């Protein structure tokens, strides 16, 4: 299984970025694809998840009004559109995948991101004030 992220970078506060994650080596419908971030000195935070089987989408409260997760199922690719970025969004952002057990699996993974099975290499997002 391989998860390849792209799209990070440096942006000013209030700006936008879009991250992409392309998955290979897995059956897309059988997995939840999520985004997890980790800021320096802080724990991992699950922020968004998507399951193509049922179209279930979940967000952490910290990003729900500003970030949007979407997908191109035909390309096994999940996107994270991040708007109105804040300096506190600065972190390494990881794409992760875990088995979909129920329609609520994505919510579980956001609360417990360490339960994701597969991880991408991460992409850095820096938001300047």
C-alpha positions in Angstrom: 0.0 0.0 0.0 1.3 3.4 -0.9 -0.2 6.8 0.0 1.4 9.8 -1.7 0.6 13.3 -0.6 1.3 16.6 -2.3 0.3 20.2 -2.1 1.8 21.5 1.1 3.7 24.7 1.3 4.0 28.2 2.9 0.9 30.5 2.9 -0.1 33.6 4.7 -2.9 33.6 7.3 -6.2 33.7 5.6 -4.9 31.9 2.5 -5.8 28.5 1.1 -4.0 25.3 0.1 -5.2 22.0 -1.3 -3.6 18.8 -0.4 -3.9 15.6 -2.5 -3.4 12.0 -1.5 -3.3 9.2 -4.1 -3.7 5.7 -2.8 -2.5 2.5 -4.5 -2.3 -1.1 -3.5 -5.6 -1.2 -1.7 -9.2 -1.5 -2.6 -10.4 2.1 -2.2 -14.0 1.1 -1.2 -12.7 -1.0 1.7 -10.8 1.8 3.4 -11.3 5.1 5.2 -8.9 7.7 3.9 -8.1 10.4 6.4 -5.9 13.5 7.0 -3.9 13.7 10.2 -1.7 16.5 11.3 1.0 16.9 13.8 2.4 20.2 14.9 5.8 20.4 16.6 5.7 19.2 20.2 2.0 18.2 19.9 0.2 14.9 19.5 -1.3 13.8 16.2 -4.7 15.2 15.4 -7.2 13.5 13.1 -8.9 16.3 11.1 -10.9 14.8 8.3 -11.9 11.4 6.9 -13.6 10.0 3.8 -15.1 6.7 2.9 -16.1 6.1 -0.7 -18.3 3.3 0.4 -21.3 5.3 1.6 -19.6 8.7 1.1 -19.2 9.2 4.8 -17.3 12.3 5.7 -16.2 13.5 9.2 -14.3 16.5 10.5 -12.6 17.5 13.6 -14.2 20.6 15.2 -11.0 22.5 14.8 -11.3 22.5 11.0 -14.9 21.8 10.2 -15.9 25.3 9.1 -12.7 25.8 7.0 -11.6 22.5 5.5 -13.3 20.3 3.0 -12.4 16.7 2.1 -13.4 15.4 -1.3 -12.3 12.7 -3.6 -12.0 11.4 -7.1 -12.9 7.8 -6.6 -11.9 6.9 -10.1 -8.4 8.1 -9.4 -8.2 6.7 -5.8 -7.4 10.3 -4.8 -8.6 12.3 -1.8 -8.2 16.0 -1.5 -8.2 18.4 1.5 -9.1 21.9 0.6 -8.0 24.2 3.4 -9.4 27.7 3.5 -8.9 30.6 5.9 -5.7 29.1 7.2 -4.4 30.2 10.6 -0.9 30.1 12.1 -2.1 27.3 14.4 -2.8 25.1 11.3 1.0 24.9 10.8 1.9 21.2 11.0 3.0 18.2 9.1 0.0 16.8 7.3 -0.3 13.1 6.7 -2.7 11.0 4.6 -3.6 7.8 6.3 -5.8 4.8 5.5 -7.6 2.3 7.7 -10.1 -0.5 7.1 -13.7 0.6 6.9 -15.8 -1.5 9.3 -18.9 0.6 9.6 -20.2 3.9 8.3 -18.8 5.5 11.5 -15.3 4.2 11.1 -14.1 7.6 9.9 -15.3 9.2 13.1 -13.4 6.7 15.1 -10.2 7.3 13.2 -10.5 11.1 13.7 -10.7 10.5 17.4 -8.0 7.9 17.4 -5.7 8.6 14.5 -3.0 6.2 15.6 -5.5 3.4 14.6 -4.9 4.2 10.9 -3.0 1.3 9.3 -1.2 2.9 6.5 0.5 6.3 6.3 1.9 8.6 3.7 5.2 10.4 4.0 3.6 13.7 5.0 3.7 17.2 3.6 4.5 20.3 5.5 2.1 23.2 5.8 3.3 26.5 7.2 1.0 29.4 7.8 2.6 32.8 8.5 0.9 35.5 10.5 
